[in-house]
Amino acid sequence: MARMHTRRRGSSGSDNPAADEPPEWSDVDADAVEERVVELAEQGHDPSQIGLKLRDEGVKGTPVPDVKLATGKKVTEILEEHDAAPELPEDLRNLFERAVRLREHMEENPQDAQNKRALQNTESKIRRLVNYYRGDELDEDFTYSYDVAVDLLDEQ
């Protein structure tokens, strides 16, 4: 996997084992998993945190190593079905948060060239992701700016 913003060569990514059914020790009912996913979302957890919690804590004490294997649906699909999906995709929201933090830091420290570059890289990643989500998760005419990011993060 090549790195996006460095000159270094990327290390090859590892593959998940090709499992097509949940392991025997994790025989949790699919509906119970879905209920727990929605419950965790209502407590304010992001989809990736939900996956980690199900892996570590499980449902009624039984760990769920892979939500998609257990239910046939991804965490985000379950949330969409139950109208509990976040307004912004998680990866985009995380990048917005980083960009806002960096921008605030740059206002206080205008000489910080390293973070200036980090902000440029982050904002270019955001623009790339916005193009990916535009028309689907985002409005057709959505454009990224610092103010838009601040407003969207304040809403949530």
N, C-alpha and C positions, 0 to 999 in steps of 0.2 A: 504494500500500500504506500503510494508516494505521499510525501508531506506536501501540504498545500503552499505554505509560505516560507520554505527554507531551501537552501541549496543542497542540503544533505539528501542522501538516498533514503528512501523509506524502507522500513523492514517489512518483510512479507507478513500479511495478516494470518492469524491462525483460523482454522475452520472449526465451527461447532461440530460435534459428532452428529452424524446423520441419524437421529432417533426419530422414529415415526409413531411411537406410542409412549405414554408416560411410563416410568419404571414401576415395577410391581409394588414397591414400598410406598408409592404415592398414589393411592387409589381414592382420591377425593372426588366427590360428586361435582360435576361441571357447574351445576346451578349454585352450589355452595361457594365455589370459586368466584363465580360472577357476582354473587351478593357481596362477598368480601371485597372484591375490586371496587365496586360502587361505593361501599362503606368507606374504604380508605380514601377514595377520591373526594367524598364529601367532607372528610377530615382535612382536606387541603393538600393531599399528597400528589406529586406529579406521577405520570405513568411509569417512569423508570424507578421511582422510589417504591411504587406499588409492587413492581416485579421483585425488588430486593426484599421487601417485607414478606411477600408470599414465600420467597425462597427461604428466608431465615426463620420467620415465625410460623408460616403456614396457615392452614385453615383448620381450626379445632385441633391444633397440635401436630398436624401432618404437613410436612413441607411440600410446596408445589414448585418443582424445579423449573418448569416451563409452562406458562399460562396457555400458550398457544397449543401445546400438546394436550393439556388437560381439558381445554374447552373447545378447541378448534378455531378460536378467535384470538386476535391480538388484544392486549389491554386497551389500546385506543379504540378498537372496534366495539368492545364491550361498553366502554364509556359513551360512545356515540349512540349506541342502542338505548341506553338509559338516560339520555340527555344530560350526561354529567361531563361531557368532553370540555376541556378548557377552550377559551375563545382563541388563544394563540397556540400554535404548535409548540411543544416544550423546547425543542432545539432552538427555535427562533427566539422564544422568550429569554432563554439563557444568554443568547448572543446580545439581545437588547440590553439585558441587565449589565453585561460586561461593558458594552459600548457606553452606556450612561455613566458607569463607574469611572471608566477611563477618561471620558470627556470632562467629568467633574475634577478628576485629578489633574488633567491638562490645564484647566483654568487656574488652578492653584500653582502649578509647576510648569510654566510655559517652556522652560529650558529642557525638559525631559524628552530627549529625542527618541529614546528607546520606546517609551510608552506612546509617543506620537505615532511611531510605526505600528505598534500593537493596535492602536485605535484604527489606523488605516486598514490593517489586515482584517480586523474584526468587522469593520463596516463593509469591506468588500465581500466577506463571507455572508453578511446579512443580505446584501444586494443579490448575491447568487441564490440564497435560499428563498428570498422574496419572489424572484422570478419562478422558482420551482413551485411555490405555493399559490401564486397569483391566479385568481379565477376559481381555485378550488377551496382552499382554506381562507384565502384573503380576497378582498374585492379586486375587480379587474383593474381599477385605477389606483391601487395602493402604491404609494412610494414611500421609501424610508427616509426619515430625517430624525435628528436628535429629539426634536419636540414631539414628533409622532410617537417615538419610543417611550418618552417620559409619560405622555398621556396614556398610552396603552398599559404601561406598568402600574400607573396610579389607579386605573380602573379595577385592576385585579386585586 
